[in-house]
Amino acid sequence: MDALLIYFKTLLGLETDQLSIWQILVRGVMIYIIGIALVRIGKKRFLGKIAAFDTILAIIIGSLLSRTLTETDYFLEILAACLLLILLHRFFSFIAAYSDIFGNWIKGHERVIPKDGELLREAMKKSSLSEQDVLQSLRQNARTDDVRKIKTARLERSGDISVVMKEE
């Protein structure tokens, strides 16, 4: 167990004054993956219309690039970490295009909120949506506040609520 702890401390450069490029790259990958998990925990409404993995990439890249403006050390290493994160993002996007399970993990999945004119309270609770939130979306997207006119409405991956009306 001690050997494993020493390995991770060395890999991440936790007990050194000078980080190697490999330690910076490993840290970048770890922060990216941890960041996706943290933002996914925050749910769709936390982000609005941007996928978790897009948001995390923007935050990390912005933070890293700002460091290159103010610090004299690690300029090339930080740029390498940014490039690695962009490539990792592209790789995750590629995997998500072919794997629904992976895509659902990093982008989320849609959830039916009202169905056949009835609000699905459990689905609303899981999505942190109140009845007023759903009714607001129905008014904005379907021009109605009568749930009975709705065939289905889904909280999409983007955080938008899409509505399919019943046929009259």
Secondary structure, DSSP 4 states (H G I P E B T S, - for coil): -HHHHHHHHHHHTTT-SS--HHHHHHHHHHHHHHHHHHHHHT-HHHHSSS-HHHHHHHHHHHHHHHHHHH-STTHHHHHHHHHHHHHHHHHHHHHHHH-HHHHHHHH---EEEEETTEE-HHHHHHTT--HHHHHHHHHHHHS---GGGEEEEEE-TTS-EEEEEPP-
